[in-house]
Amino acid sequence: MFRLPSSPTSTPDHYDPVALRRCLAPAGKVVCHRAIQTKIVADKLLAQGVELEQPFSQGGVTITAVAAVDGFGDPQVSWVVEGGGKKIIHCGDTLWHGHWWKIGRKHGPFDIAFLAINGAVTGFPGMEPSGIPADLTPEQAGAAGKILGAKAICPIHYDTFHFPPLYVQAANAEQTFLAVARARGIPVEIVKPGETVTA
């Protein structure tokens, strides 16, 4: 999670302590996977570390970390969030893995699943390029949404970074994903940064 190189413009990618400080109330905590709690505390943020499948509840909302896999071998989780009679899963930029069926059986169905769709192929310095996507492709996101029992999918993690040859997004990611979701009969919620999703 923290080792991923940022873009050539040095924009924070997966973890931005400055943005978190702006968003959190003075006593607000970052709920995180226990493996990265020390890093967050070192950045002078309050942190509530949790293990996989260990629910954390506060204010009528329950958050559970579930399995995920990133393209670099760093600790990674997806988040199941339940509250107000709704249940979502936010999968960050996980790649395809074998836990989808277990998550779907144990936690699904979901009102909405937030799934990466950009299928990024990376060629960062010091890493032998594999040519294999480091996060979900549009086709894989559609399959994951179906397995998870998502009533709708909100595609994420696309059209933000594209810096060949270091980071190459799948061509036409959104259009490809829309076609895949339509073929699988899954509604799609397309939102821009700052917009609200209603599940």
C-alpha positions in Angstrom: 0.0 0.0 0.0 2.7 2.5 0.8 5.5 1.2 -1.5 3.7 2.0 -4.7 5.5 4.6 -6.6 3.6 7.8 -7.1 3.0 9.3 -10.5 5.8 11.3 -12.2 4.1 14.4 -10.9 4.4 13.2 -7.3 0.7 13.1 -6.7 -0.1 11.0 -3.6 -1.7 7.8 -4.7 -3.1 5.4 -2.1 -2.4 7.2 1.1 -2.5 10.9 1.7 -2.0 11.9 5.4 -2.5 15.6 4.6 -6.0 14.9 3.0 -6.9 12.6 6.0 -6.0 15.4 8.4 -8.3 17.7 6.5 -11.2 15.2 6.6 -11.0 13.9 10.1 -12.5 15.4 13.2 -9.9 16.1 16.0 -10.6 12.7 17.6 -11.3 11.0 14.3 -9.5 7.7 13.6 -8.3 6.0 10.4 -9.6 2.5 10.3 -6.9 0.4 8.7 -5.5 -3.0 8.3 -3.3 -3.8 11.4 -0.3 -4.4 9.1 -0.1 -0.6 8.4 -1.3 0.9 11.7 2.3 1.8 12.7 2.8 3.8 9.6 -0.4 5.8 10.1 0.4 6.4 13.8 4.0 7.6 12.7 2.3 10.1 10.5 0.6 11.5 13.7 -2.9 10.2 12.9 -5.1 8.2 15.2 -5.5 4.7 13.9 -7.8 1.8 14.6 -6.0 -1.3 13.3 -8.1 -4.4 12.4 -7.4 -7.9 11.2 -9.1 -9.5 8.3 -12.7 -10.4 9.0 -12.6 -8.5 12.3 -15.6 -6.1 12.3 -15.3 -2.7 13.8 -18.5 -0.8 14.7 -19.0 2.8 15.6 -22.0 5.2 15.2 -24.2 2.6 13.6 -21.7 1.7 10.9 -19.8 -1.6 10.8 -16.6 -1.9 8.8 -14.9 -5.2 8.0 -11.6 -5.7 6.2 -11.7 -8.6 3.7 -9.1 -10.2 1.5 -7.5 -8.4 -1.4 -4.2 -8.6 -3.4 -2.2 -5.8 -4.9 0.2 -6.0 -7.8 3.3 -5.5 -5.6 3.0 -7.8 -2.7 2.1 -5.2 -0.1 -0.5 -5.6 2.6 -3.9 -5.0 1.0 -7.5 -5.2 2.0 -11.0 -4.4 0.7 -13.6 -2.9 2.9 -17.2 -4.1 3.6 -19.2 -1.2 5.0 -22.7 -1.7 6.5 -25.0 0.9 7.9 -28.5 2.3 7.5 -29.8 -0.9 6.0 -27.2 -0.7 3.2 -24.1 -2.7 2.5 -21.2 -1.8 0.1 -17.8 -3.1 -0.7 -14.9 -0.9 -1.7 -12.1 -2.9 -3.3 -9.5 -0.2 -3.9 -7.1 -1.3 -6.6 -7.0 -5.0 -5.9 -6.2 -7.4 -8.7 -8.1 -10.6 -9.5 -7.8 -13.2 -6.8 -9.5 -16.4 -5.5 -11.3 -14.8 -2.5 -14.2 -13.3 -4.5 -16.4 -16.3 -3.9 -15.7 -16.5 -0.1 -16.4 -12.7 0.2 -19.6 -13.0 -1.8 -20.9 -16.0 0.2 -20.0 -14.5 3.6 -20.8 -10.8 3.1 -22.9 -10.5 0.0 -25.0 -9.4 -1.7 -24.0 -5.8 -1.9 -26.0 -2.8 -2.8 -23.0 -1.5 -4.6 -19.4 -2.6 -5.3 -16.7 -0.1 -6.0 -14.2 -1.9 -8.3 -11.1 -0.8 -10.1 -11.4 -1.2 -13.9 -8.2 0.3 -15.4 -6.1 -2.9 -15.7 -2.9 -1.0 -15.3 0.3 -2.6 -16.7 3.4 -1.2 -14.9 7.0 -0.8 -15.8 8.5 0.9 -12.7 12.3 1.2 -12.4 13.8 -1.7 -10.5 11.0 -4.1 -11.3 11.1 -6.5 -14.2 8.0 -5.7 -16.3 5.5 -8.6 -16.4 3.0 -7.3 -18.9 0.3 -8.5 -16.5 -2.3 -6.0 -15.1 -1.6 -4.9 -11.5 -5.3 -4.3 -10.8 -8.6 -5.4 -12.2 -9.3 -5.2 -15.9 -12.8 -4.1 -17.0 -13.7 -7.7 -17.7 -12.4 -8.9 -14.3 -14.3 -6.2 -12.5 -17.6 -7.3 -14.2 -16.9 -10.9 -13.1 -16.0 -9.9 -9.6 -19.2 -7.8 -9.3 -21.3 -10.7 -10.4 -19.6 -13.1 -8.0 -20.0 -10.7 -5.1 -23.7 -10.4 -5.8 -23.5 -6.6 -6.4 -26.8 -5.0 -7.3 -24.7 -2.2 -9.0 -21.0 -1.5 -9.7 -19.4 1.9 -9.4 -16.2 1.7 -11.4 -13.2 3.4 -9.8 -9.4 3.7 -10.3 -9.3 4.8 -13.9 -8.7 7.8 -16.1 -6.5 9.3 -13.4 -2.9 8.1 -14.2 -1.6 7.1 -17.6 2.2 7.6 -17.8 3.7 5.1 -20.4 5.8 3.2 -20.1 5.7 3.4 -16.3 2.0 3.0 -15.9 -0.3 2.1 -18.8 -4.1 2.1 -18.3 -6.2 -0.3 -20.4 -7.5 1.5 -23.5 -11.2 2.5 -23.4 -11.5 1.2 -19.8 -14.9 2.8 -19.1 -16.5 1.9 -22.4 -15.2 -1.7 -22.2 -16.5 -2.0 -18.6 -20.0 -0.6 -19.5 -20.3 -3.3 -22.2 -19.2 -6.0 -19.9 -21.6 -4.9 -17.1 -24.4 -4.7 -19.6 -23.7 -8.2 -20.9 -23.8 -9.5 -17.3 -26.9 -7.6 -16.4 -25.3 -5.4 -13.7 -26.4 -1.8 -13.4 -23.5 0.8 -13.3 -23.1 4.0 -11.4 -20.7 6.4 -13.1 -19.7 9.2 -10.8 -17.1 12.0 -11.0 -15.0 13.0 -8.0 -17.1 14.7 -5.3 -20.4 13.3 -6.6 -22.7 11.1 -4.5 -23.6 7.5 -5.2 -27.1 6.4 -4.1 -27.5 2.7 -3.7 
